[in-house]
Amino acid sequence: MAALTSGRGLPGRTDHVVVVGAGLSGLATALHLLGAGRRVTLLERADHPGGRAGRLDLVGAGGSYHADTGPTVLTMPELVEEPLAAVGEKLADRLELIRLDPAYRARFADGSTIDVHTDPEAMEAEIAEQVGPEDAAGYRSLRRWLTELYRVQIDSFIGADMSSPLRLLTPDLVRLAALGGFGRLGPRIGRHLRDERLRRIFSFQALYAGLSPDRALAAYGVIAYMDTVAGVWFPRGGMRALPTALADAVTTAGGEIRYDATVTGLVRRGGRAVGVRLRDGDGGLGRVDADAVVLTTELSAAYRLLGRAPRRVLPLRWAPSAVVAHLGGERDTGAAAGRGDDCHHTISFGAAWSRTFEEILHRGELMSDPSLLITTPTATDPGLAPPGRTLRYLLAPCPNTTRARLDWARLGPAYLEELLGVLSDRGLPLLDAAPEVCRVVTPGDWSADGLAAGTPFSAAHTFAQTGPFRPRNLVSGWDNVVLSGCGTTPGVGVPPTLISGRLAAAHVTGAAGR
């Protein structure tokens, strides 16, 4: 991917840029701008960086548990390297990344287990042993297809300026069509793999995009590429270590970060934003002047600051949400093989599949036969919990608050008990005794935190909300305001969010589309 270069950017001066929000996109934006010679002030309403990549410290009798409240899966670390390189830094000097092998352990209703390796020989051997030689050969062809899908999209589509539909008209559009990228993901995966379990492993990622595999574009196989081919990593110190590292690099490079600073409005003169109004943690009011502003907040919050939402033929459709539970307590050091204690990420698939997506996405119901993600960060970094303790993260996809208006204050604790019972029946109890610490986060909590439709996954990646049809980086009616983050292009997830920061900075400096 091209580095930022000087050129014609936003009209007028852009010497001092105010970036609103110190999430991953805001931090990436700030680093790219600093590398391009801009002065940057980063304003964050919380008392720490991270945004959706948040942190939660829970204190139990044995000590503190350090949980991550946002993404638990880190892929494509070279996209973390990119903004650091913009200010002359190296990722290895800021962050220790541990490659996970297996990337996931998949457990199925029939009692079978398949470990997902990103090394091709290891994964082929796993499939040959657990499934059979025909699907092992199918895996080889699938891996080639996923890799080519990624190569065609990463620069021309995912990492490109999509300010106009005309930007789609590149030779890679023809290549993407030839690869079947505009077909449906589930059937395309099925061309390579016969075993239903394997099809699930390589297509469940569609839910990240807010769609079922049968309805997601095959182009979204790039998410499966990132998970199952490129590799899964974990930062020592937890995912929270990632935004901390980027924030430290911002200040080292001369940027200013102000925490406990909530932006309440933009100061407008003509068609330009000349500053932002803010409220600090003590309730004091203030203003920060700016030559340009980058908004990396939740999309609905950005529109409030701008004074209006853009006109769309179809209203925005939001991705499903999730119930997340953070649990900590005693662990069995002699845990039985296959329980999952020795694996960082475990996916427990129910027997149902298509019905699960129908319930979440269309009926507005909780899963009747849930498929669940269990993350055990202490399997990789024991220091995230007190000695002899385990930290668990349980994620259950569920309808967002637009699809289903549920009483989450009442339902949340009961639903967690139900899920724990399901996992125990499947031979996967999360802890050996009652949890020492427990925190449940529901769509009601996401909504109270300002996330539209009570979902941390923002706008779904339907065709009408993909590429140039997704809310754009440039803001109509404002000469010097740019949007960044998961609600705009290229979309949801750690890699797209980091790319979004680069794209936003490129619009400021004039590098976009060059």
C-alpha positions as CSV (number, residue, x, y, z in Angstrom):
1,M,0.0,0.0,0.0
2,A,1.2,3.5,-0.9
3,A,2.4,5.7,1.9
4,L,0.9,9.2,2.2
5,T,2.4,11.8,-0.1
6,S,2.0,15.5,-0.4
7,G,-0.5,16.8,-2.9
8,R,-3.7,18.7,-3.3
9,G,-5.9,17.7,-0.4
10,L,-8.8,19.5,1.3
11,P,-9.1,23.1,0.2
12,G,-7.5,25.7,2.4
13,R,-5.0,25.2,5.2
14,T,-4.7,21.8,6.9
15,D,-1.7,22.6,9.2
16,H,-3.5,21.7,12.4
17,V,-5.9,18.8,12.3
18,V,-8.2,17.9,15.2
19,V,-9.0,14.2,15.3
20,V,-12.1,13.3,17.4
21,G,-11.8,9.8,19.0
22,A,-8.8,7.8,20.0
23,G,-10.0,4.5,18.8
24,L,-7.8,2.5,16.3
25,S,-9.0,4.6,13.3
26,G,-8.3,7.9,15.2
27,L,-4.9,6.7,16.3
28,A,-4.0,5.5,12.8
29,T,-5.2,8.8,11.3
30,A,-3.1,10.8,13.8
31,L,0.1,8.8,13.0
32,H,-0.3,9.2,9.3
33,L,-1.0,12.9,9.6
34,L,2.0,13.4,11.9
35,G,4.2,11.5,9.4
36,A,2.9,13.9,6.7
37,G,4.0,16.9,8.7
38,R,0.7,18.0,10.2
39,R,0.1,19.2,13.8
40,V,-2.4,16.9,15.4
41,T,-4.7,17.2,18.5
42,L,-6.5,14.0,19.4
43,L,-9.6,14.4,21.6
44,E,-11.0,11.3,23.4
45,R,-14.0,11.2,25.8
46,A,-12.7,8.3,27.8
47,D,-9.7,8.4,30.1
48,H,-7.7,6.0,27.9
49,P,-7.3,5.2,24.2
50,G,-8.9,2.3,22.3
51,G,-12.5,3.2,21.5
52,R,-14.3,0.0,20.8
53,A,-11.0,-1.8,21.6
54,G,-11.7,-1.0,25.3
55,R,-10.6,-2.3,28.6
56,L,-12.2,-3.6,31.8
57,D,-10.4,-4.3,35.1
58,L,-12.3,-6.6,37.5
59,V,-11.0,-7.1,41.0
60,G,-11.6,-10.4,42.7
61,A,-10.4,-12.0,46.0
62,G,-7.2,-13.1,44.3
63,G,-6.4,-9.9,42.5
64,S,-7.1,-8.1,39.3
65,Y,-8.4,-9.5,36.0
66,H,-7.5,-7.4,32.9
67,A,-10.2,-7.9,30.2
68,D,-10.6,-6.6,26.7
69,T,-14.1,-5.3,25.9
70,G,-13.8,-5.1,22.2
71,P,-12.1,-7.2,19.5
72,T,-10.3,-10.3,20.6
73,V,-8.9,-11.4,17.2
74,L,-5.9,-9.6,15.7
75,T,-5.0,-10.3,12.1
76,M,-2.8,-8.6,9.5
77,P,-0.3,-7.0,11.9
78,E,1.4,-5.4,8.9
79,L,-1.5,-2.9,9.0
80,V,-0.5,-2.0,12.5
81,E,3.1,-1.6,11.3
82,E,2.0,0.9,8.6
83,P,0.9,3.9,10.8
84,L,3.9,3.3,13.1
85,A,6.2,3.4,10.1
86,A,4.7,6.7,9.1
87,V,6.4,8.3,12.1
88,G,9.6,6.2,11.8
89,E,8.7,3.6,14.3
90,K,8.7,-0.3,14.2
91,L,6.0,-2.5,15.5
92,A,8.4,-4.8,17.3
93,D,9.7,-1.9,19.4
94,R,6.2,-1.0,20.6
95,L,4.3,-4.3,20.9
96,E,5.0,-8.0,21.4
97,L,2.8,-10.1,19.2
98,I,2.3,-13.8,19.8
99,R,1.1,-15.9,16.9
100,L,-1.7,-18.3,17.9
101,D,-1.5,-21.9,16.8
102,P,-4.2,-23.1,16.4
103,A,-5.9,-19.9,15.5
104,Y,-9.2,-21.5,16.6
105,R,-10.4,-24.8,18.0
106,A,-13.8,-25.6,16.5
107,R,-16.0,-28.0,18.5
108,F,-19.2,-29.4,17.0
109,A,-22.5,-30.8,18.3
110,D,-21.5,-34.3,17.3
111,G,-18.5,-34.1,19.7
112,S,-15.9,-33.7,17.0
113,T,-13.1,-31.2,17.1
114,I,-11.1,-29.5,14.3
115,D,-8.2,-27.3,15.0
116,V,-7.8,-24.4,12.6
117,H,-4.1,-23.9,11.6
118,T,-2.9,-21.1,9.4
119,D,0.1,-23.1,8.3
120,P,-1.0,-24.9,5.1
121,E,0.7,-28.2,5.8
122,A,-0.6,-28.4,9.4
123,M,-4.2,-27.6,8.3
124,E,-4.1,-30.0,5.4
125,A,-2.9,-32.7,7.8
126,E,-5.7,-31.8,10.3
127,I,-8.4,-32.0,7.7
128,A,-7.0,-35.3,6.2
129,E,-7.1,-36.8,9.7
130,Q,-10.4,-35.4,11.0
131,V,-12.4,-35.4,7.7
132,G,-10.6,-37.1,4.8
133,P,-8.3,-36.7,1.8
134,E,-10.9,-35.3,-0.5
135,D,-11.6,-32.3,1.7
136,A,-7.9,-31.9,2.3
137,A,-7.4,-31.4,-1.4
138,G,-10.4,-29.1,-1.4
139,Y,-8.7,-27.0,1.3
140,R,-5.7,-26.5,-0.9
141,S,-7.9,-25.1,-3.7
142,L,-9.9,-23.0,-1.2
143,R,-6.7,-21.5,0.2
144,R,-5.6,-20.6,-3.3
145,W,-8.9,-18.9,-4.0
146,L,-9.0,-17.0,-0.7
147,T,-5.4,-15.8,-1.3
148,E,-6.2,-14.6,-4.8
149,L,-9.4,-12.9,-3.6
150,Y,-7.4,-11.0,-1.1
151,R,-4.7,-9.9,-3.6
152,V,-7.3,-8.6,-6.0
153,Q,-9.2,-6.6,-3.4
154,I,-6.7,-5.3,-0.9
155,D,-5.4,-2.3,-2.9
156,S,-8.1,-1.8,-5.5
157,F,-11.1,-2.0,-3.2
158,I,-10.4,-2.4,0.6
159,G,-7.5,0.0,0.7
160,A,-8.6,2.4,-2.0
161,D,-10.4,5.7,-2.1
162,M,-14.1,4.9,-2.6
163,S,-15.4,8.4,-2.8
164,S,-17.2,7.6,-6.1
165,P,-18.7,4.5,-7.7
166,L,-16.4,5.2,-10.6
167,R,-13.5,4.1,-8.4
168,L,-14.8,0.6,-8.8
169,L,-13.9,0.6,-12.5
170,T,-10.5,-0.9,-12.4
171,P,-9.0,-4.0,-14.1
172,D,-9.3,-5.8,-10.7
173,L,-13.1,-5.5,-10.9
174,V,-13.0,-7.9,-13.8
175,R,-10.6,-10.2,-11.9
176,L,-12.9,-10.1,-8.9
177,A,-15.9,-11.0,-11.0
178,A,-13.9,-13.8,-12.6
179,L,-13.2,-15.2,-9.1
180,G,-16.9,-15.3,-8.3
181,G,-16.6,-12.4,-5.9
182,F,-20.1,-11.2,-6.6
183,G,-21.7,-14.6,-6.0
184,R,-22.6,-15.8,-2.5
185,L,-20.0,-16.8,0.1
186,G,-21.6,-20.0,1.4
187,P,-22.1,-21.7,-1.9
188,R,-18.7,-20.6,-3.1
189,I,-17.0,-22.2,-0.1
190,G,-19.1,-25.3,-0.8
191,R,-17.5,-25.7,-4.2
192,H,-14.3,-26.5,-2.4
193,L,-15.4,-28.3,0.7
194,R,-18.0,-31.1,1.1
195,D,-17.9,-31.4,4.9
196,E,-20.4,-29.2,6.6
197,R,-18.1,-28.6,9.6
198,L,-15.4,-27.2,7.4
199,R,-17.9,-25.0,5.5
200,R,-18.8,-23.4,8.8
201,I,-15.2,-22.8,9.8
202,F,-14.5,-20.9,6.6
203,S,-17.8,-19.0,6.4
204,F,-18.9,-18.0,9.9
205,Q,-16.8,-14.8,9.5
206,A,-19.7,-13.4,7.4
207,L,-21.4,-12.6,10.7
208,Y,-18.7,-10.0,11.3
209,A,-20.0,-8.3,8.2
210,G,-23.6,-8.5,9.6
211,L,-24.8,-11.2,7.1
212,S,-25.3,-14.9,6.8
213,P,-22.9,-16.8,4.6
214,D,-25.7,-17.6,2.2
215,R,-26.4,-13.9,1.7
216,A,-22.9,-12.4,2.0
217,L,-21.0,-11.6,-1.1
218,A,-18.3,-14.1,-1.8
219,A,-15.9,-11.1,-1.9
220,Y,-16.1,-11.2,1.9
221,G,-14.1,-14.4,1.9
222,V,-11.2,-12.0,2.5
223,I,-12.2,-12.1,6.2
224,A,-11.8,-15.9,6.2
225,Y,-8.4,-15.2,4.4
226,M,-7.3,-13.0,7.3
227,D,-8.5,-15.5,9.9
228,T,-7.4,-18.8,8.4
229,V,-4.5,-18.0,6.0
230,A,-2.8,-14.8,7.1
231,G,-2.7,-15.8,10.8
232,V,-4.2,-14.8,14.1
233,W,-2.1,-12.9,16.7
234,F,-2.4,-11.7,20.3
235,P,-0.5,-8.8,21.9
236,R,1.1,-9.5,25.2
237,G,-0.8,-7.5,27.7
238,G,-4.1,-8.0,25.9
239,M,-5.7,-6.3,23.0
240,R,-5.6,-3.1,25.0
241,A,-1.9,-3.1,24.4
242,L,-2.5,-2.2,20.8
243,P,-4.2,1.2,21.2
244,T,-1.8,2.0,24.1
245,A,1.2,1.4,21.8
246,L,-0.3,3.5,19.0
247,A,-1.2,6.3,21.5
248,D,2.4,6.3,22.9
249,A,3.7,6.6,19.3
250,V,1.4,9.6,18.7
251,T,2.8,11.5,21.7
252,T,6.3,10.5,20.9
253,A,5.9,11.9,17.4
254,G,4.7,15.2,18.8
255,G,0.9,14.8,18.7
256,E,-1.3,15.9,21.6
257,I,-3.9,13.6,23.1
258,R,-6.5,15.0,25.5
259,Y,-8.5,12.5,27.4
260,D,-11.8,13.1,29.3
261,A,-12.6,15.5,26.5
262,T,-16.1,15.1,25.0
263,V,-16.6,17.0,21.7
264,T,-20.1,18.6,21.8
265,G,-20.1,20.4,18.5
266,L,-18.2,21.9,15.5
267,V,-17.5,25.6,15.1
268,R,-18.5,26.5,11.6
269,R,-17.5,29.4,9.4
270,G,-19.0,29.3,5.9
271,G,-18.4,25.8,4.6
272,R,-15.5,25.0,7.0
273,A,-15.0,23.8,10.5
274,V,-12.7,26.2,12.3
275,G,-12.7,24.4,15.6
276,V,-14.6,22.1,18.0
277,R,-16.4,22.7,21.2
278,L,-15.8,20.3,24.0
279,R,-16.6,19.5,27.6
280,D,-13.9,18.1,29.9
281,G,-14.3,15.5,32.7
282,D,-15.0,18.2,35.3
283,G,-17.8,19.7,33.2
284,G,-15.8,22.7,32.0
285,L,-16.3,24.0,28.5
286,G,-13.7,24.8,25.9
287,R,-12.8,25.1,22.3
288,V,-9.9,23.8,20.1
289,D,-9.3,25.7,16.9
290,A,-8.6,23.6,13.8
291,D,-7.7,23.8,10.1
292,A,-9.4,20.5,9.5
293,V,-11.4,17.9,11.5
294,V,-11.5,14.1,11.3
295,L,-14.4,12.5,13.0
296,T,-13.8,8.9,14.1
297,T,-16.8,8.6,16.4
298,E,-19.8,6.3,16.1
299,L,-21.5,7.2,12.9
300,S,-24.7,8.5,14.5
301,A,-22.6,10.7,16.8
302,A,-20.6,12.1,13.9
303,Y,-23.9,13.0,12.2
304,R,-25.1,14.8,15.3
305,L,-21.9,16.9,15.3
306,L,-22.4,17.6,11.6
307,G,-26.0,18.7,12.2
308,R,-27.6,16.2,9.8
309,A,-27.3,12.7,8.3
310,P,-26.7,12.2,4.6
311,R,-29.7,11.5,2.4
312,R,-29.9,7.8,1.4
313,V,-32.3,5.9,-0.8
314,L,-32.4,3.2,1.7
315,P,-31.9,3.7,5.5
316,L,-28.8,2.3,7.1
317,R,-29.1,-1.3,8.1
318,W,-27.2,-2.2,11.3
319,A,-25.3,-5.4,12.0
320,P,-26.5,-7.9,14.6
321,S,-25.2,-7.3,18.2
322,A,-23.8,-9.7,20.8
323,V,-24.0,-10.5,24.5
324,V,-20.5,-10.7,26.0
325,A,-19.6,-12.1,29.4
326,H,-16.3,-11.6,31.1
327,L,-15.7,-14.2,33.8
328,G,-12.7,-15.0,36.0
329,G,-12.0,-17.6,38.5
330,E,-10.2,-20.7,39.5
331,R,-8.9,-23.1,36.8
332,D,-8.2,-26.8,36.8
333,T,-4.5,-27.1,36.1
334,G,-5.0,-30.7,35.1
335,A,-7.8,-30.0,32.7
336,A,-9.0,-32.8,30.5
337,A,-7.7,-32.8,26.9
338,G,-10.1,-31.1,24.5
339,R,-11.8,-28.9,27.1
340,G,-10.4,-25.9,25.4
341,D,-8.4,-24.6,28.4
342,D,-5.3,-24.9,26.3
343,C,-6.7,-23.0,23.3
344,H,-6.9,-19.2,23.0
345,H,-10.0,-19.2,20.8
346,T,-12.7,-21.9,20.8
347,I,-15.8,-21.9,18.7
348,S,-18.6,-24.1,20.0
349,F,-21.0,-24.7,17.1
350,G,-24.5,-25.9,17.8
351,A,-26.3,-28.4,15.5
352,A,-28.3,-25.6,13.9
353,W,-26.7,-23.4,11.3
354,S,-29.0,-21.7,8.8
355,R,-31.7,-21.4,11.5
356,T,-29.3,-19.5,13.7
357,F,-28.7,-16.8,11.2
358,E,-32.5,-16.6,10.5
359,E,-33.2,-16.1,14.2
360,I,-30.6,-13.4,14.7
361,L,-30.9,-11.5,11.5
362,H,-34.5,-11.8,10.5
363,R,-36.8,-13.0,13.3
364,G,-35.2,-10.9,16.0
365,E,-34.9,-13.9,18.3
366,L,-32.1,-15.4,20.5
367,M,-30.4,-18.4,19.2
368,S,-32.3,-21.6,20.0
369,D,-29.2,-23.7,19.5
370,P,-26.3,-21.2,20.0
371,S,-22.9,-21.1,18.3
372,L,-20.5,-19.3,20.7
373,L,-17.0,-17.8,20.7
374,I,-15.0,-18.5,23.8
375,T,-11.7,-16.6,24.2
376,T,-9.2,-17.5,27.0
377,P,-6.5,-14.8,26.9
378,T,-4.8,-16.3,29.9
379,A,-4.0,-19.4,27.8
380,T,-1.5,-17.1,26.0
381,D,-0.8,-14.4,28.7
382,P,-1.4,-15.8,32.2
383,G,-0.5,-12.3,33.6
384,L,-3.9,-11.0,32.7
385,A,-5.4,-12.8,35.7
386,P,-4.2,-13.5,39.3
387,P,-2.0,-16.6,39.8
388,G,-3.9,-19.8,39.4
389,R,-6.9,-18.0,37.8
390,T,-8.4,-18.0,34.3
391,L,-10.0,-15.2,32.4
392,R,-12.8,-16.1,30.0
393,Y,-14.6,-14.1,27.3
394,L,-17.9,-15.5,26.0
395,L,-19.5,-14.0,22.9
396,A,-23.0,-14.9,21.8
397,P,-24.4,-13.2,18.7
398,C,-27.9,-11.8,19.1
399,P,-30.3,-9.4,17.4
400,N,-29.6,-5.6,17.6
401,T,-32.1,-3.3,19.4
402,T,-33.7,-2.3,16.1
403,R,-34.5,-5.9,15.2
404,A,-35.7,-6.9,18.7
405,R,-36.6,-4.6,21.6
406,L,-35.8,-6.9,24.5
407,D,-35.6,-6.1,28.2
408,W,-31.9,-6.7,28.5
409,A,-31.6,-5.4,32.1
410,R,-33.8,-8.4,33.1
411,L,-32.8,-10.8,30.4
412,G,-29.0,-10.5,30.5
413,P,-28.2,-12.4,33.6
414,A,-30.7,-15.1,32.9
415,Y,-29.4,-15.5,29.3
416,L,-25.8,-15.9,30.6
417,E,-27.0,-18.7,32.9
418,E,-28.6,-20.4,30.0
419,L,-25.5,-20.2,27.9
420,L,-23.3,-21.5,30.7
421,G,-25.7,-24.4,31.0
422,V,-25.5,-25.1,27.2
423,L,-21.7,-25.1,27.4
424,S,-21.6,-27.4,30.4
425,D,-23.9,-29.8,28.6
426,R,-21.5,-29.8,25.7
427,G,-18.6,-30.7,28.0
428,L,-17.1,-27.2,28.0
429,P,-17.6,-25.6,31.4
430,L,-15.9,-22.2,31.4
431,L,-14.7,-22.4,35.0
432,D,-14.4,-25.1,37.7
433,A,-16.6,-23.2,40.2
434,A,-18.7,-20.1,40.4
435,P,-16.9,-17.2,38.8
436,E,-15.0,-14.9,41.1
437,V,-15.7,-12.0,38.9
438,C,-18.4,-11.6,36.2
439,R,-19.5,-8.8,34.0
440,V,-22.2,-9.2,31.3
441,V,-22.5,-6.7,28.5
442,T,-25.7,-6.7,26.4
443,P,-27.1,-4.7,23.5
444,G,-28.7,-2.4,26.1
445,D,-25.3,-1.6,27.4
446,W,-23.9,-0.9,23.9
447,S,-26.9,1.3,23.3
448,A,-26.3,3.2,26.5
449,D,-22.7,3.8,25.4
450,G,-24.0,5.5,22.2
451,L,-23.7,2.7,19.7
452,A,-26.4,2.8,17.1
453,A,-28.9,-0.1,17.3
454,G,-27.1,-1.4,20.3
455,T,-24.4,-3.1,18.2
456,P,-20.6,-2.8,18.4
457,F,-20.4,-4.0,14.7
458,S,-21.8,-0.8,13.2
459,A,-23.5,-0.8,9.8
460,A,-23.9,-4.2,8.1
461,H,-21.9,-4.9,4.9
462,T,-24.9,-5.3,2.5
463,F,-24.2,-4.6,-1.1
464,A,-25.9,-1.2,-0.7
465,Q,-23.5,-0.4,2.2
466,T,-20.3,-1.6,0.7
467,G,-17.5,0.3,-1.0
468,P,-18.7,3.6,-2.6
469,F,-22.2,2.9,-1.3
470,R,-21.1,2.9,2.3
471,P,-21.1,6.3,4.2
472,R,-18.1,8.0,2.7
473,N,-15.0,9.6,4.2
474,L,-15.7,13.0,2.7
475,V,-18.7,15.0,4.1
476,S,-21.0,16.8,1.7
477,G,-21.5,20.5,2.7
478,W,-18.2,20.7,4.7
479,D,-15.0,21.6,3.0
480,N,-12.6,20.3,5.6
481,V,-14.3,17.5,7.6
482,V,-13.5,13.8,7.0
483,L,-15.0,10.7,8.5
484,S,-13.1,7.7,9.6
485,G,-13.9,4.5,11.5
486,C,-15.9,1.3,11.1
487,G,-19.1,3.1,10.0
488,T,-17.4,4.5,6.9
489,T,-15.2,2.8,4.3
490,P,-13.8,0.2,4.2
491,G,-15.8,-1.1,7.1
492,V,-15.8,-3.2,10.3
493,G,-12.9,-5.0,11.9
494,V,-9.4,-4.1,13.1
495,P,-7.7,-4.2,9.7
496,P,-10.4,-2.1,7.9
497,T,-10.5,0.4,10.7
498,L,-6.7,0.9,10.5
499,I,-7.0,1.3,6.7
500,S,-9.8,3.8,7.3
501,G,-7.4,5.9,9.3
502,R,-5.0,6.0,6.5
503,L,-7.7,6.9,4.0
504,A,-8.9,9.8,6.1
505,A,-5.4,11.1,6.5
506,A,-4.9,10.8,2.8
507,H,-7.9,12.9,2.1
508,V,-6.5,15.6,4.3
509,T,-3.1,15.6,2.7
510,G,-4.2,15.0,-0.9
511,A,-2.7,11.5,-1.1
512,A,-6.1,9.8,-1.6
513,G,-6.6,8.5,-5.1
514,R,-3.0,9.3,-6.2
